């Protein structure tokens, strides 16, 4: 089987029906986030490369047909019309690393209806997951206010692949390194790490553990000092580093307790030992909220290691994302369900200074000072732009974060900018709504 079977069953059911009914005209689907999670002032678009990789390699083979048939409890010949189906459509999308707002399309797919429908689940999954994690990571970078942030999330991420993505998205949003060796190697980012408490416990004393660890590393070392008594551990680390003349570039790591208070005590001990160049690394259940508190309190922490809470986006583990059809065979369509109304027609988003964004119809001219966010990235099922480097995505993210209004950048009680609809989009929405409501009324039974 291929990744074509990584889809919800109803996508297969619909695609099969479309083919049987001859409904293979072009359809446009728009992927967007309806509302930002609580406590978010923005999102960082991510996952596009994963989506394009899936689309460019999408192909329904014989084994996929048999899997579909088995899932539907139907004979394989019933699903044979899907055999050989490939994605040959067009994709317009917001480049990875750009900041987006609620309601703004991150991606639009235009393809034969069965194709566009069948790829929904996979595309929605990768964009939703990676955008959620990237947005959380970006907030950590903002909270750290220029201090390095590193990724320690692998051990509790929702699977190794999710851990890899967390490391990559952290790097995209400005992290300084990751503990994930595979990700560091693949992405060309620094691998970072210290030691576990088990290492210290394996030796008769902290002194012997620290000296053995330093002997096995020719360069700077980071010593974990809170296995037993934190202040005593810092004093032992200071003595070892001074005895071995290993101060500059080295660090002590605090992983538990009142990190602000312990960091202040550690800083005093290190400074009195003449080790002003020895840094303090903090870890242990940190996310942007804890980092913000520590930074605001003036805690003398040099590097923040964030893990579980960021790798799973603990406070906002999902996005209210949707992949909705907005046009079929040249006919604009929309959904009228309560609280889930969609706007018809393919879109473009124009960014204006101050994030006074305008969601418009594709093909509209940009308003004064507006620049288009969605770019054509795939035609005829093949990429038409090169794969962006991590550095390019990182630069886009940094620039967009720097230009965000201060209220949206706040860690607590942020105020998210709201995009507005263009006049043409509002007019089309009103017309399509009117047409649908007219059809619904005309189908009602005549009162007797």
Number of C-alpha atoms within 10 A of each C-alpha: 13 13 15 22 20 13 16 13 14 13 18 24 14 15 22 18 15 18 15 13 9 10 16 18 13 19 25 29 26 25 23 24 20 19 14 19 18 10 16 22 27 25 25 30 27 28 25 23 16 14 18 19 12 18 26 18 15 21 19 21 19 17 14 22 25 20 16 24 18 13 11 16 9 12 13 17 12 15 23 19 15 23 16 14 16 19 23 19 22 22 25 22 21 25 25 25 30 22 26 27 24 21 22 28 27 32 27 27 27 25 24 23 24 26 25 25 23 26 24 19 16 20 22 18 15 19 24 24 21 23 26 27 29 31 26 29 32 28 26 29 26 22 24 23 13 11 15 18 28 28 29 26 24 25 14 15 21 14 10 14 12 19 24 23 21 31 32 24 31 29 29 27 29 23 26 21 24 29 21 23 17 14 23 19 11 10 15 12 18 18 17 17 19 15 15 11 14 9 14 23 13 11 13 9 11 24 17 15 18 25 17 13 18 19 12 9 9 9 11 15 24 22 30 25 26 20 17 12 9 21 16 15 22 25 17 20 24 26 17 19 25 15 11 12 10 19 21 15 12 17 26 25 26 26 20 15 11 9 21 19 14 21 24 15 15 28 22 15 18 25 13 11 14 13 22 14 13 23 21 22 25 26 19 17 14 19 26 23 15 16 27 21 15 21 18 12 11 10 17 22 25 18 20 28 27 27 27 21 22 30 31 23 21 13 13 18 16 16 18 12 21 19 20 21 26 23 19 20 13 12 11 19 21 18 16 13 8 6 7 10 12 19 26 27 25 23 23 28 28 26 21 16 13 11 21 14 25 23 22 25 21 14 9 14 13 16 15 10 10 17 17 19 20 21 15 16 22 21 17 14 19 18 17 13 11 7 12 11 11 19 13 15 22 21 17 19 23 20 14 16 23 12 13 18 17 14 14 19 22 18 20 14 13 17 17 22 19 16 19 17 19 18 13 13 21 16 12 18 20 13 14 19 19 12 12 15 12 11 11 10 10 10 8 8 7 6 4 3
